[in-house]
Amino acid sequence: MIDSSLKNKIEFILVEPSHPGNIGASARAIKNMGFKNLSLVQPKDFPNDDAYYRAKGAKDILDDAKIYGELSNALEDSTLIFGTSARARTIPWPTKNSSELTSVLKSGLQSNNAKISFVFGREISGLSNEELQMCDYHIKIPTDEEFSSINLSHAVQIISYVIKMELQNKEYVSEFKSESTTFQDNEYLIDHFDKVMKTIDFYDQENPKQVKTRIRRLVKRLQPDKLETGILRGFLAKIEQVLNKKN
């Protein structure tokens, strides 16, 4: 059995699922593994009888599923975010295989406000670059290179199984550390960096060369805590204060 305090910290998010059957099968998959938190971003057809039929005994998961209009809203309180994708990207993101989650999960689950989200993309096209860049890690299921795409609900089943085994087989500390930064905290920091860089003409706004994206990747990779984020934002605010005095 997985400790309920740990189970409640795990969430599964489906982005724009097009087939209600996949929603139901995903609900069944996470309940099979002892989890219960499912969120949907702009589902094409839900609620739907087919979703409930495919869910079998996981009707409660569908009844309690949260529905959002934007992925950023679904992630607002998340403290650690994994985006699943089979595709390589132009700007590589910190990547883990599904079998390499031990250290990241162990660290992520120790905070008082831990909320770990696993994001799954559309059946046809997966996650966009922008959506993946909202995540702290790009997680890949090590499938065969010649046929890497798998069904949405199958991906949910594999990831939920890996997490279940991880939580059952590893010793996680019960004494939580201070609060972790949330997705929203990091967004404020990234936007603050970008605002200051524009103010000091750090980069050509007509040809930004993905500077903000790289700042985002830096913040995601470093994962500063609440205190460190506060220090960085205070530093940026001081720069703005000095600039305003000069003007």
C-alpha positions, 0 to 999 in steps of 0.5 A: 500500500502507498501512504495516502499522504503521498498518493494525494500529492500526485496528479495526472493531467490530460491535455485536450484528450480527443476521445472520451474512451481514453479519458475513461481508460486513463481514470481506470489506469490511475485507480488501478495503481492507487491514485485518484487525482485526474485533471483535464484541459479542454477535453473535446467530449466530456462528460461522455457515456463512453468515458464512464463505460471505459472507466469501469470501476473508476467512476469516482475518478471521473466524477471528481476530475477537474476541468481547466481551460488552460494548462497553466491554470491546471499547473498553478499550484504544482511544485514539480511538473513532468511533461511526457513526450516521445519527440525530441525538441529544438531546445533540449529540456531536462529529460528523465526516462520513466525508470529514472525518477527516484532522486527527483521524486524523493526530493519533490515529495519532501515539501509541505505543499508538494504537488507533483503533476504528470502531463500527457499531451494530445493523442495525435500531436502530444504536447506543444513546445510551449506546454513542454516548457511549462514543465520541470522535466521532459519524461520519456517512456523508453519505447522502440525508436522505430515505433515510439508513439503509444496510446494515451491511456497506455502511457498513463498506465505505465507512468502510474505503475512506475510511480506506484512501484517507486513509492512502495519500494523506496523510503520517503522521509515523513518530515517535510521541509519548507514549502517548494515554489509552485509553477506560478511562483516560477512564472512570476520569477521568469516574467520578472527576469524578462521585464528587467532584461527588456528594461536594460536592453539586454537582448534585441526584442525584434530578434530575441533568440529564445532568451526567455525560453532559455531563462525558463529552462535555467529556472526549471533546472535549478528549481530554487526554493521559496527563499531563493526565489524571493532573493532573486526577485528582490535582486531584480526589484532593486535593479528596477529601483536603481534604474527608476532613480536614474530616470 
